[in-house]
Amino acid sequence: MLRYRLLLALLSPAVWLWLWLRGRNEAGYRQRWGERLGLVRVTPGADYWIHGASLGELVAAKPLIDSLLSRDQRLLITTVTPAGSGYVQQQYGERVQHCYLPIDWPGAVKRFLKKAQPQRLVVLETELWPNLLAACHQRGIDVSYASARLTDNSVAGYQRFMSAKLLTRVLEPVRVIATQTEADKQRFESLGAPADKVVVTGNIKFDLALPAGFEEKRQALAAEFEGRTVLLAASTHEGEEAAIAESAKILREQIPNLLLVIAPRHQNRFDAVAESLVEAGFIIARRSQGMSCDASVQVYLADTLGELLNFYAVAEVAFVGGSLAPIGGHNVLEPALTETAVVVGPHLHEQPIAEALVEEGALLQAADEHALTVQCLTLLTSDKQRQRLIKKASRFLAANRGALKRTLDLIS
C-alpha cells in the first residue's frame, strides 16, 4: 500500500493536468475540483452510496437505482465524468444526492467519508481504488460490486500497476462481487478475490423498464415527426455522424420522407456536430433550441439529455454508435426494450451483449459504411425484416431478466 500511495503522490500534478486538458473539450472537467478533493456538501447517512464511473455505468444501473428509490432508500450517487454527473442530475434531481468521487488520495477519501458517512457502498461494474476500499473497511462501510465485469485488458492493467499482495488486500474486505458472467467471476478471482465472495448474477441492464409517463412522451415526439420515416443514430462518436449523414443522403433517394435523428454520445460535442452538419450542406433542427421539424429538415439533432429512450421509440430503425468508429459499441438493450430494429458497425469488442444479439440474429452488423447503408435500406423498406429482428431481440431480453432481484438480494 505504501508503494501505491507514493506513486499517487508522484502522479498528483499529472492528475490535475489531465483534468485541465480534458476541460478544453468538456468544461465540466474544470469545475467542482473541491469535490475531487473530498470537499462535498451532502447530508450524511445515505442508505446506499452508488458509484458509477461514467454515463454508461449509470444508465445501465438505472433498474437498480429505481428499485432502491421505490423502497424509499436514501441514495448518494457519485461519478467521475461530467457526462455521468449531468445524467444523474437530469434523471433524478432532488431525489438523490450527488457529487464527484474523490481522487484516491488518503486525505481526499478521509474528508469525503467523514462528511458523507454512507452505510453501504455499491460499485457498478469495475473500479478498484485501494485507499477508498481500505478506508471503507476501517469505517465498517459495507462494500459490494454490482453487475461487475472485467476484461482481459483490465486484469492486465491492474496487475501492471498493483502487486498481487495489494490486489488481494484490496478485494478481501469486499463482502460480495456480483458478476455479469462466469468469465468475469474467473477474472476477479485471478486478481485475488475470494471465490466464495464472487457470485454470477447476470447483467442488471436486462431488467430495464419503461419509465412512468413514457407513452405520453413517445406520442408527443411522434406527433412532431408525423409523416416522416425516422432513422436514429444513437450515441455517436466523431466520424460517425458524417458517415451516417452521407448514408441518409443516399437512402433519401429511395425514401424521400426520411428524417435522420442524431444523438451524439457526449454533450460537449453537440455544437461541433451541428456546425459540421450545416457546413456539409444539411438542413438541421436542434432539439435543445426548440426548433420545429418541418418537411425541409433533413437532420434533427437530439442534443438533450435523458430523452434517448423516447427517440428509440419513434424510430423505425436505429444505428447504435461507437461501433462504426473503433470505440467498442454501446448499449443495445434500450432499443430492444422499445421494440426498435437495430443495426451496428463492426466494432463491438466492449459489448458482449451486442455480440450475442448478432449471433441470435436479433440485430444486423455492418462491416463498413456501405454495408450500413444497404442494411438500413433493407430494414427501412421491409416491415417483415424489422419485425423479425424485434421479436428475436424481445425474446433475448425476456430470457435474460432476473439479475436485478438476485443482485438486490446480495447487496441488501
Buried (B, 14 or more C-beta within 10 A) or exposed (E): BEEBBEEBEEEEEEBEEEBEEBBEEBEBBBBBBBBBBBBBEBEEEBBBBBBBBBBBBBBBBBBBBBBBBEEEBBBBBBBBBBBBBBBBBEBBEEEBBBBBBBBBBBEBBBBBBEBBBBBBBBBBBBBBBBBBBBBBBEEEBBBBBBBBBBBEEBBEEBBEEBEEEBBBBBBEBBEBBBBBBEBBBBBBBBBBBEEEBBBBBBBBBBBBEEEEEBEEBBEEBBEEBEEBBBBBBBBBBBBBBBBBBBBBBEBBEEBEEBBBBBBBBBBBBBEBBBEBBEEBEBEBBBBBEEEEBEEEBBBBBBBBBEBBBBBBBBBBBBBBBBBBBEBBBBBBBBBBBBBBBBBBBBBBBBBBBBBBBBEBEBBBBBEEBEBBBBBBBBBBBEEEBBEBBBEBBBEBBEEBBBBBBBBBEBBE
